[in-house]
């Protein structure tokens, strides 16, 4: 890992997403779609979602949108329908939702007995006499033909250090009577202060067409620029330079939080290093 070098373009995009406060990380751990799993493939999700999208909008989709989920998402994004229509209404999320870490979840709710029971389940799920914990444990009725037995390893990776670390963490937490590695900063931010996202980013590889009401629009650029902008249909205009974040991206927050539903923030760019205008206007609509 000491010699690991991240692709510069990927690093730039990653830093831009962090600065725009819209980074979403999807982490997998050997997800299997083969029977008896009921998790659908990306192709299956694309096919069923594309059909619902066509019925909902009446538009003609790109030819490969029914087999390529990325193509479908890009098309929905180009029409300003990615978040509210595709993600929030049409995609069937239930097959991908599973229980959280049951032991720590029980402990967070002060159900110590349930947490202790989960410790016992983990201890009884070890592979053979090795006492090593597997990556996955079967939690449905036995399927003898596939050698799947409730509470026993599925044949996945074993031992899995991650599983052992979770066991050690849970045992320590049960002893303490609370989740010992729970960051206090996170608890304060989301459970006590209940902070919610206030900033929505716009950048050239993600030209959002709308943002919710009472939110700030953040322009995120990879090079310094001057933003020529207006929030009253060019009745009044402003020219404001971007701020260097020190992370390889340059940002400017536009005062959109007080705008009513239906209002638009309009803007274009002047690039000082090249002494040229962008030559195109962009707009973001405030939605309810």
N, C-alpha and C positions, 0 to 999 in steps of 0.2 A: 504493500500500500504506500510505502514511502516514495515510490517512483511514479505513483498514479498521476496522470495529467488529464484534466477535464478538457473536452473540446471547447475552444474559446467561444464559439457561437452559442453553445449550450450554456456556458457559464454566464454570458451576457444576458441571455433570456431569463436564466434563473434569477440573477440579481435584479433584473427589471421587474420580475413578478414579485419578488420580495419587497422592493421599494414601492410597488403599486398596491401592496397588501392584498394580492389576489392569488397567492401561490396555493395550489392544492396538490398534496402528495398522495399518490395511490401506491400502497405497499402490498405486495403479494407474498404468499408463502406456499408455493407449490399447489395452487388452486387447480383442482381436477374437474373436468367436465364429463368424464366418462361415467357411465352407469356404475353404481346407483345414484351418483350425484345428480341433482336436478338443476344445477347452475347452468344457465344458457350461455352459448358462445357469443362472441361479439357479432358474428354473422347473423345468428338467430335474433339477437336484439335489434340489429339493423333492419332485418326483414319485417318484423312485427311492428316496429316503431315507424318505419317508412310507410307502411300501409295505413296506420292511424294518422300519420302526418298528411297523407294525400286526402284522406276522407275529411280531415279537419279543415284543410286550407283550400282544397280543390286545385292545387298547383301541380305542374308536371315536374317530377324530381329528376335529377341527373341519372343517367342510365345505371351507374354502379352504386347509387345511394341505398339500394335494397340489400347490398351485400357488404358494403364498406361503411362502418359506423362513423368513421372520420369524415368521409365525404358528406354523409347526411348531416353531421354536426356543422361542418363548414357551410353547407347550403343554408341551414337554419340560421346560422350566425349572420350570413350575408343579408338575410331578410329581417334581422332584429328579433328573431323568434327562438333563439337558443335557450335562454334561461326560463322565461315564463311558459313557453309552449313545450319545447322538446324535453327539457330537463325536469320541469316541475309538473308537467301534465301527462306527457305521452309515454315516457320510458317507464317500464314496469320495474321498480326497484326492489320489490319484496324478495325475489330469489337471491339477492345479494346481501340481504340484511341477516346478520347472525347475532347471537348473544354476545355481550361484552365479556371481558375477563370475569367469570362468574364469582370467583372467590373474592377478588378485590371489590367488585360491584356490591356484593353482599356486605362486606365490611364497611364500605362507604355509607351504607344505610343502617349501620350499627347492628347488623344481623350476624353476630359473631358465630353462632351455632352453624349457620349456613356456610360460612367461610371455612369452619373446621371440617364440615362435611365434604367440601370440595378438596381439601387436603387429603382426606381419606380416599376420595375417588382417584386423585392423581397417584397416590401410593399404590393403589390396587390395579392401576393400568399399566404397570411396568411390564417390559418384555421378558418373559421367562423368569429365570432365577437371577438374571443379571442386575435387576433392580434399576435398569436404565429407562428413562422416560422417552417415549416416542414423540414424533412430531404431531401425529394425529391419532385420536381415539374415536372409535365408532360409537355414536350416541343414539342409534336407532335400534329397532328390533333386529335380532340375529338374521343374517343371510348366510347360512352354512355353505352354500354352493360357492360363495365368493370368499369364504373364510373371514367373514366380518361378524364379530361378536360384540355385543353391547358392553362398553366399558373396557375394551381391549384394543391393542394396536391394530391399525389398518394395514400395516405393511409399509408404512411411510418411513422416512429417515429415523434411525434410532442408533445411538442416542442423539438427541437434539439438545445442544447446549442451551438454546433459548428456553426450551421447556424446563430444563433443570433450574435455570435462573429464575423463571417465574415461580417455580415451587419454593425456592429459597426465599424469594421476596414475600410470597404469601405466608410462609411459616413465620418469618420475622414480623410481618404486619399483624398476624393473629396474636403473637406474643405481646406486641406493643398495644394492641387494641385499636390501631389506626393504620392507614396506609403510610408506611414509613418513607417511601421515596416519592411522595406526592409534592411537587414543587409549590411552595407557598405563594410564589408570584402568580402562578396560574390560577390557584384557588381564589386569590384576591381579585384578579382581573375578571374572571368569568363567573364565579359563584357569589362573590361578595359585591364587587362593583357592577357586575353584570354588563361589562362593556360589549358593545355591538359594533360591527364594522361601520365606519364613518366615511371611508374613502373608496371610490371606485376608479380604477385606472383606465386610461385610453393610451394605446400605443400602436405603432404601425403594423404590428403583427397581431393585433387584437383591437380593431376599431369598433369599440362598443357603440351601439346606436342609441342606447338609453340607459339611464340610471334611476334608482328609486328616489322619491322625494326626500328632502332633508339630508341628502348626502353630498359630499364634496367630490367634484370631478378632478382627478389628477392626471395631467398630461405627462407621459413618461417617454423620454427621448434617449437615444443612444449617443447623440452628439449635442453640443450646446446649440441653442436656438432662441429666437425671439418669437413669442406667440402673439399674434395679432388676433384679438378676440372681442366678443360682444355677447351680452346676455339679453339684449333687447332688440334683436333683429337688425343690428348695425346702426341703430339710432345713435348710440354712443359706442366708441371703440377704444380699446386699450392696447398698448404694446408693452409686453412684460417679458423680461429675460428669464430663462430657466435657471434653476439652482443645481449646482453640482453636488450630488449626494456623497461623493467619494467612493461610490460602489460601481462606477462605470456607467451610471445613468444620470440623466439630468431631468428635473421635474419642475412642474408648476401646478399649483392648486388653483382652480377657478372657483369663484364664489357662487356655487350653485345651490348650496344648502337652503337658501331662503326663497328659491324660485318656486312658483306654483306648478302644479301638474299641467303638462302641455307646453311649458316654456322650453326654449332651446338655447343651448350654449353653442355659439358658432365660432370657428377659429381657423386660422391658417398659420403658416410658419415662414419666417425669414431666417436663412442660414448664413450667419455672418462670415464663417470661414470660406464660403463659396460665393458670398455676395449675391445671393439669388433668393427669389421667393419660391415657395412651394408650388404655386400655380394652381392650387385646388383648395376649396373650402371644405371643412368638415363640420358636422353638427351632431349634438347629443341631446336627446329629448328627455325631459323629466317625466317620469311615469308615476302613477299612484301605487 
